[in-house]
C-alpha cells in the first residue's frame, strides 16, 4: 500500500452502525503508514467512543468545533490544512445531504467546506434511504462537485433487509484510498493480460499443469488498475481474489486462453504473464482412464504461443512478455523479445523471485536492459508500470 505511506488523512466517522468498521479502517491505514486524524460526529460517538479511535490512530480525536484544545480556535482550517485527503466512512444520508448543501453546522462539515484537499465519501445506510430520490440527488450533486463516492456495496443490512447501502469493507476502502493516491500513468489505456498456469486435460479428472501461482500477474494487474488502466485478466486456475477495479475471465486450457484473449482484443497493451503449457495431450479421453497395469503413453502436441500470435497481428497492441530463466538471463530474455516481436520483456532469474515476497527483475526493450532494484513484489509491479508508461508515451 505504497500510496498511503506518509499521507496525512482526516477520517470523518458519522452516525451509522458501520462506525464499528471505521475502527478497523484506522488500524489498516495506520499499518500502511498513514497518519490518521479522526473527526467523530455526535452521531458517530453514539456508536464508537473517541477512546477507541485515539488508541488506534495514536492521535487526538476531534468532535467539537469549539474544542479548547485548538489553541487558536481554527480547528476547521488547522485539521485539514496539510491533509492529503478527507475520507468520511461511514457517511450517513444526513451528512451527504449537508455536504451537498454546503452546510457547516458541525466540525466535520466545516472541515469539508474549508478544505483544499480531495474528499472521499463511503456511504452507509438502509437501502431505502440510499434509493430515496433525495439521496440520489445529493449523490449526483456531490459527484458533480468532484467528491469521490466509494461504494456502497450490496448485501445484508443491520436492519435485516438486503440491498444496496452497506459500507464497503475496511480492506476495500484502504485499497481504494491507496489506488486514489497512485499516479494515473496508464489513464485511458485498455490492457489485456494473461495469468496463472493452464490446465491441459488428459481425461475428465486428470491433466497437465504447472505450479504458477498467478501472484505476479495479479499484482501487476492491480498496479495497472491503480494507474488508471481498464484491465482484463484472462486467467488460468489460481486461488487468488480479483484485484479491485480488474475484470477476470477464467479459463482452463491454453486453447481456451487463446480464444478468450483474441475475443478480448483490441487493446492498447497486451501483457503475457501466464505460464502457458507448451504442450497438451493430443486427445483428451472422454471417460476416466482405467488403471490396467500396462504402460500408458500420452501423445503431446504443441500449444499455440498466444503472445507471439498477438504480437504478429496486423495492428498489434503494445506487447509485453515475461521470461523466467535459471541462467543467461540477458541472452534468453532479449532473444525472446526479438523472436516474438515484443516491445518489452520482464526478465528475472527464477532463483531471485520464485516463492519469495521480494523480486529482482530486469526490463529489456529496444534501448537495452534496465534493472529494477530488488523490492517487494507490489513495488516491482509499480516499477514495471512506470517503465511501460514511459515507453508508451514515446509512441
Ligand atoms: O517462450 P516462453 O514460454 O519462455 O515465453 C514466455 C512468454 O510467452 C510469457 O510472457 C508467456 O506468457 C508467453 N507465452 C504465451 N503462450 C505460450 C507460451 C508462452 O503467451 N504458449
Boltz pocket constraint, residues with backbone or C-beta under 6 A from the ligand:
constraints:
  - pocket:
      binder: B
      contacts: [[A, 194], [A, 254], [A, 271], [A, 272], [A, 273], [A, 274], [A, 275], [A, 276], [A, 277], [A, 278], [A, 303], [A, 304], [A, 305], [A, 306], [A, 307], [A, 308], [A, 320], [A, 321], [A, 322], [A, 323], [A, 324], [A, 336]]
      max_distance: 6.0
